[in-house]
Amino acid sequence: MIMLKFEHPLNEKVRIYLRIDTLIKQLHSSASFETPQAYQLFFRSLFDLMDLFEQIQIKSEIGKDLEKQKLACKHWMGVAGVDQAILTTILNEIDTSFKQVMAAERFGGSLKEDRFLSSIRQRFNLPGGTCCFDLPALHYWLHLPLEQRLADAKVWTDTLAPLKQALALMLRLTRETSQLKPQIARNGFFQSEAEDAHVLRLQLPVELGVYPMISGHKNRFAIKFMYFDTGNACSQDIEFDLAIC
C-alpha cells in the first residue's frame, strides 16, 4: 500500500521555512547536473530562494527560533522519564547550529552580488527565457567543463549550508512533537483545534483516490477531502492518520 504524505503550515513563518527547505533540497538534488535539464531546476531553485530571502530576515528569525527551541528543551532537564542523554544531544545540536547560523553571512547576500548570477537572474524566469539568444552568458557557462560547473555550484550552495542544517533541525524537532494518530473524516470533512501548533502532518492510502484541502491557523483547522478524478468534494468517510505538531 502506497501512503501519501502531506504537510500544512499553520503560520506564515513555518510556511516560508517549509518552502525554503524544499527549495534547498531541490537545489542539492540537481547540483550534480547529471541531465541536460538539471541546470534549469538548479538555477530556478536558487533564484526562488533569493526571492524568499528578500521577504524575511531568515538569519535572525531562525536564530530566534533556535533559542526558543533551546529554552523549551531545557525545561525537560532533570525530569523523570525523559532520556537525558538524548536531550543533551539535541541541546548540543541546537548550540552548534545556532553558532553556525550566527557566524554565517546574510543568507543570499553573496548570491545577490555574484556577477554571473545577477546577469542571468532576471531573464531566467521569462517563459522560454533560457534560450541562448536570451541568456548567452548561461549558454557559455553550460559549455564549461563539468568540473568547473560543479565547483561553481558548490560555492553557491555552501553559502547556504548553515541554513540547511538549522532548518532541518528545526523542522525535525517540530515534527517530533506529535505522533501520527488514526482519524476519520465524516463525509470527507474533519476539523479540530490546533492548540498553538505549527504544522499538520497527514497521511492516507493513495488507493482512496482523494487528496486533502487544508485550511487553518495556530488554533484551529479544517480538512476537506477531494476526489482526484473529478475535483469534487468527497462524500464518503475517509480514514487517515494525523499529527498536530
N, C-alpha and C positions, 0 to 999 in steps of 0.2 A: 504494500500500500504506500503510495506516494503522498507525503504530507506537505501541504502548502503552509509556508510560514509568513506572517505579516507582522509589521511593527507600525505603531502610530504614535507620534509625539503628542503630548498633552500641554505643551507650552512652546513658544516660538524659539527659545534658545535651544531646546533639545531638537527641534525641527532642523535648525541650522547645523547643529552638531552631527546629526544623522546624515544630512546632505554632504557635509564635509568628509565624514568618514567614508561614505560611498564613493565620492569622487577620488579620494586618496587611494582607495582600493583599485578603482578603475585605472588610475594613473600608474600604479605599480604593475598591474596585470598586463598593461600594454607597453611598458617601458623597454621590453626586450626587442620590440619591432620585428617579431617573428613573421608577420604577414605584411603585405604592402599597405593594408588599410589600418594597421595598428597605430600608425602615427596620427591618424585623424582622432581616434579615441584619446590618445595621449595628450595632444595639444588641446582638444576640446575640454577634457577634464581639468587640465592645468589652468586654462583661461576661465573656466567656470569657478574654480577655486579662487582665483584672483578677484573675480566679481564678488564672491561671498565675503572675502576678506575686507572689501570696501564697505560692506553692510554692517559689520560687527567688529568690535575690538577684541578679536578672538584670543589674543595673548593674555590680556587682563582678565577676560571672562573665564577662560579655562583655568587660569591661576587661582581666581577666587573660588571656583567650584572645587578645585583640588584641596584647597584649605578647608572648605566646608566638609568635604568628604573625610578629611583627616580628623576634624573635630568629632564628627559622627562616629568614626571608628574608635576614637579614644574613649568614648563613653562605655565601651564594652571591655576595656582593660580591667582585669581582675574579676570579671563577672563569672560566677559559677556556671559551668556548662558550655562556655564559649572557648573554642580552641585558641589558646593564647599564642601558639606558635604560628598558626595561620594568620591571626590578627597582626602579629608583629611583621610577618612577611608583607602583608597588604600595606601596613604603615610605611615600611621601607620602600615599597614600590611607589607609593604616593610621594614620599620625600624626594626620591630620585627623579621622578617625572617632573615634580614642581621645580626643582633646581634646574633641570634641563630646559624647561619652558622659559623660566625667568632669564636664563643665560642666553637664550636664542635671540636673534634679530626679530624685528617686527615681521610677522609672517606675511609673505607676499611682497615685502619691500624690495629685496634684491631681484625678484622675478619681474617686478614692475619696471625696474631700472635696467634690465637686461636689453641691450640694443637689438639683438635678433628677435627676441620675443615681442618687443614693442613694435617691431617693423611688420610682424605678421598678425598680431592680435586682432586688430580692428576688422580686417577683411576676412579673417578665418571663419567668422560666423555668418558671413553672407551665404545665401543659397548658391552652392557650387563655387564658392569663393576660393577654393584651394587649387584652382586651375593654375597652370604655370604662368599665364598672362596676367593673372591677378596677384599671384604671390611668387615672383621669380626668385626671391631670396629663399623661400621654403623649397622650391624646386631644386635649387642649388644644394641646399643642406641635405636633402633626401638622397643626393648622389655622392655625398661624402662617404668615406669608408665607415663600415658599421661600427668599428671600434671607436671612432670619433663621436658618432651619434650617441652611442651608449654612454660615453664619458660625459657628453653634454647633458644627457638625461639624468645621469647620476648627480651632477652638480645641482640641477634644478630640484630633484626630489629630495636630496639630502638636506636642503634648507627647511623641509617640512617634517623631518624625522622626529624632532621632539613633540610636535603637534600630533603626529600619527600615533606615537606611543601614549601620549596623555589622553587622547580621545578614546583609544582602545581600552585603556584602563578605566576611564570614567564610565563608558558605556557598559563595560563588563560588570563593574560594581553595581551599576543601576539595574541591569538585567537580573543580577543575582539576588536582588532584594525580595523577589517573589517567584514562586514555582508555578508552573502551568497546572491548572485545575479544570476538570471537566465541567462544561456548562451546556445549557440548552437554550437556543433562541426560539421561542414560541412563535410560530407563524413567520419565522425568518427575522424576528426582531428581538434585540436584547439591550437592556440599559441597566446601569448601576452607578453607584458613587465611586469616585476615584480617590478620595482622601489624600489630597496633595501629591498625587502620583505624577511621574514624569513621562512614562511611556507605557503603552499597552503592547503585549506580545500575544499573538494569536496563531493557532494552527488548526487545520482541518484537512480531511482527505480530499485530494483533487477529484476523486470519483464522484463527489457530491455535485459537481458541476456548478458551484456557486463561489462567489467572492464577497468579501465584506466591504461595505461603505461605512466608514467610521467618522464620527464627529464627537467633539467634546473638549473639555479643558481639565484643569487640575482637580476639579471637584466632582465632575460628573461626565459621563459619556454615553453614547448610544451606538449600537451596531445594527446595520440593516444589511441583510444578505441579498445579493442579486444573482439571478440566473445568468451565467456567462453566454449561453446560446442566444437568449432573447433580449437581455439587458433589462428585463422586468424584475420587479421586486419578488423575492421568494415568498411563497405562501405556506411552506411546509416547515415542520420543526427541524432545526439543524443542531446536531451535536458537534461541539468544538471544544478546544482547550484554550484557556485564557489565563494570562498572568498580568496583574496590575502592579507595575514596578515604580 
